Amino acid sequence: MSPAEFKATRLKLELSQRDLGRILNTDQHTVRRWEDTSGKRPPNPIACRVLEWMLNGYRPPEFPYANNA
């Protein structure tokens, strides 16, 4: 997953960088670096997999409004 695809997926899930950082147990600045298209720090492969799971309907407990769905 490219940085642009990573960001597009996060936005499709309506998550802020802070929300995604909370879900992935990482800092929002790390999420920002993964989304940087300069390619200095590509998205973490495990984070990409988790985003794919969430696109397919998985909602971890940390997901905003997960209990309201």
TILUMGU-825724 format. One record per residue: residue number from 0; residue in one letter; x, y, z of N, C-alpha, C in turn. Coordinates in nm, 2 decimals. Layout:
# residues N
{NUM,'a',{X,Y,Z},{X,Y,Z},{X,Y,Z}}
...
# end
This chain:
# residues 69
{0,'m',{0.09,-0.12,0.00},{0.00,0.00,0.00},{0.09,0.12,0.00}}
{1,'s',{0.07,0.21,-0.09},{0.14,0.34,-0.10},{0.10,0.43,0.01}}
{2,'p',{0.18,0.54,0.04},{0.14,0.64,0.13},{0.01,0.70,0.09}}
{3,'a',{-0.01,0.73,-0.04},{-0.14,0.79,-0.08},{-0.26,0.70,-0.06}}
{4,'e',{-0.24,0.57,-0.09},{-0.35,0.47,-0.06},{-0.38,0.46,0.09}}
{5,'f',{-0.27,0.46,0.17},{-0.29,0.45,0.31},{-0.37,0.57,0.36}}
{6,'k',{-0.34,0.69,0.32},{-0.42,0.81,0.36},{-0.56,0.80,0.31}}
{7,'a',{-0.58,0.76,0.18},{-0.71,0.75,0.12},{-0.80,0.65,0.20}}
{8,'t',{-0.74,0.54,0.24},{-0.81,0.44,0.32},{-0.85,0.50,0.46}}
{9,'r',{-0.76,0.57,0.52},{-0.79,0.63,0.65},{-0.90,0.72,0.64}}
{10,'l',{-0.90,0.81,0.53},{-1.01,0.91,0.51},{-1.14,0.84,0.48}}
{11,'k',{-1.13,0.73,0.40},{-1.26,0.66,0.37},{-1.32,0.60,0.50}}
{12,'l',{-1.24,0.56,0.59},{-1.29,0.51,0.72},{-1.33,0.62,0.82}}
{13,'e',{-1.31,0.75,0.77},{-1.34,0.87,0.85},{-1.27,0.87,0.98}}
{14,'l',{-1.14,0.84,0.98},{-1.05,0.84,1.09},{-0.95,0.95,1.08}}
{15,'s',{-0.93,1.02,1.19},{-0.82,1.12,1.20},{-0.69,1.05,1.22}}
{16,'q',{-0.58,1.12,1.20},{-0.45,1.06,1.22},{-0.44,1.02,1.37}}
{17,'r',{-0.50,1.10,1.46},{-0.50,1.07,1.60},{-0.58,0.94,1.63}}
{18,'d',{-0.70,0.93,1.57},{-0.78,0.81,1.59},{-0.70,0.68,1.54}}
{19,'l',{-0.65,0.69,1.42},{-0.57,0.57,1.37},{-0.45,0.54,1.46}}
{20,'g',{-0.38,0.64,1.51},{-0.27,0.62,1.60},{-0.32,0.55,1.72}}
{21,'r',{-0.43,0.59,1.78},{-0.48,0.52,1.90},{-0.51,0.37,1.87}}
{22,'i',{-0.58,0.35,1.75},{-0.61,0.21,1.72},{-0.48,0.13,1.70}}
{23,'l',{-0.38,0.18,1.64},{-0.26,0.11,1.61},{-0.16,0.12,1.73}}
{24,'n',{-0.19,0.19,1.83},{-0.10,0.21,1.95},{0.03,0.27,1.90}}
{25,'t',{0.01,0.38,1.83},{0.13,0.46,1.78},{0.09,0.60,1.78}}
{26,'d',{0.19,0.69,1.77},{0.17,0.83,1.77},{0.11,0.88,1.64}}
{27,'q',{0.03,0.98,1.65},{-0.03,1.04,1.53},{0.08,1.09,1.43}}
{28,'h',{0.20,1.13,1.48},{0.30,1.18,1.40},{0.36,1.07,1.31}}
{29,'t',{0.36,0.95,1.37},{0.40,0.83,1.29},{0.31,0.81,1.18}}
{30,'v',{0.18,0.82,1.20},{0.08,0.80,1.10},{0.10,0.91,0.99}}
{31,'r',{0.13,1.03,1.03},{0.16,1.14,0.93},{0.28,1.10,0.85}}
{32,'r',{0.38,1.05,0.91},{0.50,1.01,0.83},{0.47,0.90,0.73}}
{33,'w',{0.39,0.80,0.77},{0.35,0.69,0.68},{0.27,0.75,0.56}}
{34,'e',{0.20,0.86,0.58},{0.12,0.92,0.47},{0.20,1.01,0.38}}
{35,'d',{0.33,1.04,0.42},{0.41,1.13,0.35},{0.45,1.07,0.22}}
{36,'t',{0.42,1.13,0.11},{0.45,1.08,-0.02},{0.60,1.09,-0.07}}
{37,'s',{0.68,1.15,0.02},{0.82,1.16,-0.02},{0.89,1.02,-0.01}}
{38,'g',{0.83,0.92,0.05},{0.88,0.79,0.05},{0.99,0.76,0.15}}
{39,'k',{1.01,0.86,0.24},{1.12,0.84,0.35},{1.08,0.73,0.44}}
{40,'r',{0.95,0.71,0.47},{0.91,0.61,0.57},{0.78,0.55,0.52}}
{41,'p',{0.78,0.44,0.44},{0.66,0.39,0.39},{0.57,0.33,0.50}}
{42,'p',{0.44,0.32,0.47},{0.35,0.27,0.58},{0.39,0.13,0.63}}
{43,'n',{0.37,0.11,0.76},{0.40,-0.01,0.82},{0.31,-0.12,0.76}}
{44,'p',{0.37,-0.24,0.72},{0.28,-0.34,0.66},{0.17,-0.39,0.75}}
{45,'i',{0.20,-0.40,0.88},{0.09,-0.45,0.97},{-0.02,-0.34,0.98}}
{46,'a',{0.02,-0.22,0.98},{-0.08,-0.11,0.98},{-0.17,-0.12,0.86}}
{47,'c',{-0.10,-0.14,0.74},{-0.18,-0.16,0.62},{-0.28,-0.27,0.62}}
{48,'r',{-0.24,-0.38,0.68},{-0.33,-0.50,0.70},{-0.44,-0.46,0.78}}
{49,'v',{-0.42,-0.39,0.89},{-0.53,-0.36,0.99},{-0.63,-0.26,0.91}}
{50,'l',{-0.58,-0.17,0.83},{-0.67,-0.08,0.76},{-0.75,-0.16,0.66}}
{51,'e',{-0.69,-0.26,0.60},{-0.77,-0.35,0.51},{-0.88,-0.43,0.58}}
{52,'w',{-0.85,-0.47,0.70},{-0.95,-0.54,0.78},{-1.06,-0.45,0.82}}
{53,'m',{-1.03,-0.32,0.85},{-1.13,-0.23,0.89},{-1.22,-0.19,0.77}}
{54,'l',{-1.16,-0.19,0.65},{-1.24,-0.17,0.53},{-1.34,-0.28,0.51}}
{55,'n',{-1.30,-0.40,0.55},{-1.39,-0.51,0.54},{-1.48,-0.53,0.65}}
{56,'g',{-1.49,-0.43,0.74},{-1.59,-0.43,0.85},{-1.54,-0.46,0.99}}
{57,'y',{-1.42,-0.49,1.01},{-1.36,-0.51,1.14},{-1.36,-0.38,1.22}}
{58,'r',{-1.40,-0.37,1.34},{-1.40,-0.25,1.42},{-1.34,-0.29,1.56}}
{59,'p',{-1.21,-0.25,1.58},{-1.15,-0.27,1.71},{-1.22,-0.19,1.82}}
{60,'p',{-1.20,-0.23,1.94},{-1.26,-0.15,2.05},{-1.23,0.00,2.05}}
{61,'e',{-1.11,0.03,2.00},{-1.06,0.17,2.00},{-1.12,0.25,1.89}}
{62,'f',{-1.19,0.18,1.80},{-1.25,0.25,1.68},{-1.36,0.35,1.73}}
{63,'p',{-1.35,0.48,1.69},{-1.46,0.57,1.73},{-1.60,0.52,1.70}}
{64,'y',{-1.68,0.53,1.79},{-1.82,0.49,1.77},{-1.84,0.34,1.75}}
{65,'a',{-1.74,0.26,1.78},{-1.75,0.11,1.75},{-1.87,0.05,1.83}}
{66,'n',{-1.90,0.10,1.95},{-2.01,0.05,2.03},{-2.14,0.10,1.98}}
{67,'n',{-2.15,0.20,1.89},{-2.27,0.25,1.84},{-2.31,0.19,1.71}}
{68,'a',{-2.23,0.11,1.65},{-2.26,0.05,1.52},{-2.36,-0.06,1.53}}
# end
